[in-house]
Amino acid sequence: MYDAFTLSNGLRVVAEPIGHFRSVSVGLWVGAGSMTELPQENGLSHFLEHMLFKGTERRSVRDIAEEMDSIGGQLNAFTSKECTCYYAKVMDDDLPIAMDVLSDLLLNATLDAGELEKERGVILEEISMVEDSPEDVVHELLSGAALDGSPLAQPILGTNEGIAAYQAGDLARYRDTHYRPDNTVLAIAGRYNAERLRALCEAHLAGFAARQTPELPERKRVFSPTLLRKEKDVEQLHLCIGFPGIEMGDPDIYPLSVFNNLFGGGMSSRLFQRIREESGMAYAVYSYPTAYLGAGLYTLYAGTSAQHVDAVLAMLREEVERVLADGVTQEEFIKARAQLKGGYILGLESASSHMSNIGRGELLLRRIQSEDEVIEKIDAVTIDDVTRIATSILKHDNAASAVGRDVGRIAEDKLLWR
């Protein structure tokens, strides 16, 4: 059961009561992420997320931290390719305080020039931190290779050049165009008073009004079977093989998720067992699907040494070809489907996860699926569905990325399986 209504300014509210909890999670979900940025705006969604915590007309940076600490609450935010979320988790009696703080950040952040300069340095350090993690770099590089021509190829953090150049006016313009009631969802999960909820939301968010209409980048459904490499002086070579996946909201995400569990999604999966356990040629090897609005990726990853790189790439390819030739077995299908169901249920054992589920669903798809609906869809997946979706994805030409020392020496046909 959910409580759902629209405020007088058009902002959507979705709430899920969980009466046996003594906590409540609340999140403001804004449809502003790297995929909504024009090329000259790349990184502004994430920069703005940082700046909203750097003081408002009513609260200093210290005030924000001390007010949440004084009630034992948690306050944070994140930016993705599709959206930005500002969220808090507090005891149920403190929901009005959480709402007051979050709405103050949304409506009254000052974007102070002095704080902006300090936060610019923090974000540049964050970009450097990612660059120091070759495993992160190779996944970002795969997005650039596979989704070239789409705004989804843009990095969430932006680039050093862009972050170094942005000024307060750039952030203010981006906020004015993208932070709008019709582009925002308030999600609440946990223990709350349903009778007072609408009045509480109106009291804190009725003053939120649209300022300008954004210019959005064109969403192109693309997949580019290309290769990108990046030289880094590190011990391991990091490899990604990418195939076109399933977009967000497509019911085929369920058979793909079952397939992923048996292929590379866990310790009992084919890739893990063969490449790590049997051959000992990689510490980390896995696969995962990523579903975006209008696009998807299915990624295989391995980190290995230069002496083993050709053998690891050969084994990845052989496992793909084995699926295409022989499909999957009934035994591994049943185990993988049960694993997916169990992982889904265990992943919802907190108010925060429930809040994220309903907030993201309402913002991006304008629909919320209950636990029972999801379980029903997982149970309905058949082995034929899994074989069909695996075959349709893996038969495509792939994209690839490689990061490490002397990556140019890896033969292109080892990475691109045309």
N, C-alpha and C positions, 0 to 999 in steps of 0.2 A: 504494500500500500504506500502511495506517495501523496504528498500535498503539493499541488502545482497551481500557480496563479501568475498573473501578469500585473506588475505595478502600474500606476497611473501614467508613468513616463515610458512604458513599453518594455521595461526590463523584466525578464522571465525569472521566476523563482521556482526551484524544485527542492523538495525536502523529503527525507525518509526518516520516519520515527523508529528509533530502536530503544524501546523503553527500559530494557534491562541494563543499558549502559549508564554510567554517571558522567559521561563526557559528551561533547558535541563538537563536530568539525564543521567549519563554514569556509566556503571558498568563493571568491569572485573570479569567474572565468571570462576572459576577454579574447575575442577572435582576432588577436594580433600576434603573429609569429613570423618567422623568417620567410614563410611562403606568402605572406601578405605584404612583403616589402618590395618596393621597386629596387632595381640594382643600386641606385644612389642612396637608398635607405637601409641597406643591409647592416644588421646589427642593432638597429634602433629599438626594436621590440625588447631585446635583452637589456640594452643600456637603460631604457625607460623603467624596466622592472627594478633594476638596482636603484635608480634615482627616487622611486616612490617611497623608499625607506629612509631617505636622507633629509627628512624634516618636512613638516606641514605648517600651515598658518597657525595651528594650535599646539603642535608638538615638535620638540627638537628631536634629533636623532636619539639622544639619551632618553628623552621622555618615552619614546616609542618602546625602547628596550625595557626600561624600568617598569612601565605599566604592565607589560605582558609578564615579565618576571615576577611581579608582585602577586600575581594570581596563579603562578605556576603554569602559565599557558605557553604555547608554542606558536610562533609566527614565522612564516617563510613565504617563498614564492619560487616559481620556475617558469622558464620560457621554453617552448618547443617549436617545431616547425609550423604548427597550426594555431597555437594559442599561448596566452600567458595566464597563469593562475596565481592569485594571492590568497593565502589560506591561513587559518588559525585553528588550533585545537585547545579547548578549554573545558573546565568543569561546566556542567549544564547550567548552573546558576549564573555563570559569567558570560553567557551568550551575548547579552546586551553590550558588555565591554568589548568583546571581540568584534561585534558588528560596528561599534563606534570607531574602533581603531582602523579596521579595514576600509570603512567608508571614508574616513579622514584621509587615508593614503590615496584612495582613488580620486577624491574630489578636490583635495586641498594641498597636494604636494607642491612645494615652492620651486623645485628644480633650481635650487640655489647654485650660483656660478662657482662659488668656492668648493662646495660639496661635489659639484660636477667634475672639477679638476682632480679631486682626490679619487673619485670613483672611476674616472677615465684610467687612472693608473692601475686600479684594482682589476679592471676588465682586460687591460693589456697584459697584466700578469696572468689572468685566467687563460687568455689565448696562448701565452707562452707555456703554461702548465699543460695544456692539451698538446702542444707541439712536443713537449717532453715525454708524451705517452704515445709511442708509435702505434699501439693497438687502437687508440682513439683516432689517430691520424688516418690509418688505413680505411676505417669505416667511413670517415668523412670524405676521403678521396673516392671511395666507391660511389657515394651519392653523386659526386661531381661527374664521375664517368658515366654512370647508368642513367642519370636524370638530367643530363646536359640539355639545356634549352628550356628547363622548367624552373620556376622559382624554388622548388624543393631542393635544387642543387646548391642553394646558397647556405653557407654555414650559419648556425644560430647565433654564434658569438660575433659574427661580422669579421672584418679584416683589420689588421693593424692600421692601415692607411685610413679607413673609414672612421674607426673609433678615435684616432688621433685628431680628426678634423671636425667632428660633430660639436655643435655649440648648443646652448640652452634653447635657442629658437628652433633648432631642428627637432629636439625632443618635444617641445611644446606643440609644434605643428603636427607631429606624428600622433601625439596624444589627442589633439583636437579632432583629428580625422578618424582615428581607429577606436578610441575609447568612447563608445556610444551605448546608450541603453539597449538599442536593437541589436547590438553586437556583444552583449554581456549577459551572462547567466549567474545568478546567485544560487549556490547549492549548499544544502545543510543536511547533515546526517548525525543521528544520535538522539539524545534526550532533549526535548524542547516542548514548550507549551504551544500546541497547534492553534489554540484560540487567539493567542496574542501575536502569532508570527507575522501576519500581514501588517498589522499596525507597527510592529518593530521594524520591518523592512521599509515601509513607507517613511517612517520617521527618519531613517538614516540615509535612504537613497532616493527620495523623491526629488531632491535637488540636482540629481544627475541628469544632464540634458545634452543632446547632440549639438555639436558646434559646426562641423563641416562634413562633407561627404568625401570619403577617401577615393583616391585613384588606385585601383588594384592591378597588380600584374596579371597578364593573361595566364590562365591555367591551361597548360598543354598536357595532354596525355602522351608522354614520351617514354621510350626506353632506348638507350643508346648502347649498343654492344661494343664499347670501346675500353681501352686500357689506359690507366694512369699510374705512373710510378713516382716515388719520391725518395731521394737519396737521404739516408740518415745514418750516422755513425753509431749504430747499435749492434748488439751481438746477434739478435735474432732477425730473421726475415718474417714480416707480417704480410699475410696474403688474404685477399677477399675475392671470392667468386660470386657474382650477382646475377640473378635471373629476374624477369618481370614477375611481380607477385600479385596479390589480391588487394584491391582498394578497400578503404574503410567502408563498412556497411554492407559489403557483399557477403551473402550467406556462405560462400565457399571458404571463408576464413576459418570455419570450423573443421572441415576435412583437411585443410592445409595445416592447421595447428596440430591435428592428430598426426599427420605425416611428419611434421617437424619433430615431434617428440621421439618418434622411432628412428628418424634419420640422423639427427644431430643435436637434439634438444636436451639430452640428459646423459648420465653416466652409462646407461645401458644401451644407448643409441648406436647405430651402425658406425658412424664416424668415430665416436669416442672409443668404442671397443677396438676397432681395427687400427686406427692411427696412433692412439695413445697406449692402450692396454696391450695390444698384440705386437705392434712394431716398436713402440717406445720412441717414436720420432717426433713427437710434439707434446708439450705440456698442456697447451690450450688448443682445443679443436671443437667447434660447435657450429650450429646453424640456427637461423631465426628468421621469421617473417616480420616485415614492417608494413603496416597498412596506413596509407595517407588518404586524404581526400582526393580522389581522382587518380590515384596511382598506388603502386605497391612494389616492394622488393622482397626477394628471397635470397638470403645471404649465407654463404659458407665461409668460415674463417679458420685459419690455422696459423700458428706461430711456430717456426721451426728454424733449424740452423742451416747455413749455406750448404753443408754437405748432404743434407736430407731434403732440400727443397724440391728437387725433381721427383724424388720418390713420393713425397707427400702430395704433390700436385697430381701425380699419376694415380695415387690411391683415391683422392677426391673424385677424379674423373671416372675411375672404375666403379666407384659406388653409385655415381649418378647413372652410368650406363647400365649397371645391374638393376636399378629400379626401373629404367625404361624397358629393359628386356624381360624382367621377371615379376615386376610389381612388388607387393609386400605380402608377408605371410599372415594368416589368420591370428596366430599367437601374438605376434608383435603388434598387430592392429588392436587387439583387445586390450593389451597392456598399455599401449599409447593412449587409447581413448580414456581408460580409467585414470591414467596419469594426468591427462588434461582436466578431467572433471575434479579430481582431488586438488590439483594446483589452483584451479579457479576458486573453489570453496575456501581453501585455506588462505588464499589471497584476499578474501573479503572479511577476515576476522578482526576488523577495526572500523571505527567510525570514519576514519580518514579515507580508507579504501572505498567505502560506500559513497562518501561524498564525491570522490574522484570519479567513480563509475557514473553517477547520475549527472554530475556537472559536465563532464566531457561528452556524454551521450546527448544531453540536451543542447549543448552549444554547437557541436559539430554535425550531429545527425538529426537533431530535433526529435529524438525519441529515446526512451529509456527502456532497457530490458531488465526484467526482474531476474533474480537468481533462478527461479523455476523455469523461466523461458530459456535461459542460457543452457541449463542442464538438459532440458528437453531437446534442444538443438544439438548438443553434443551427443546425447544418446541416439539421436536419429542418424548420425553419420554412419555410413556403411563402408565396408572394405572397398567396394566398387567406387564410392565417392573419393576415397583416399587415392586409389590408383589413378582415377581420372584426373584429379587436380595435380598430382605429382607429375604425371606424364605431360599434361598441358604446359606446365611451368618449365620442367627440366629439358624439354625438347627444343627450347628456344636457344639461339645464340646467346652467350653470356657476356656480361661486362666483367672487368676485373681491376683490382688495384694491388699494388705491392709497395711496401715501405721497408727500407733497410739499407745495408751497405752493399754496394755494387748490384742493385736491383736490375740495372740495365743488362746484366749478363743472363738473366732468365729469358729463355727463348719465348717469343710472343705466343707461339702455338702451344706452349705449356700452360698459358694463362687464358687464352681465348680459344675456346673449343669449337671452332666453326666446322 
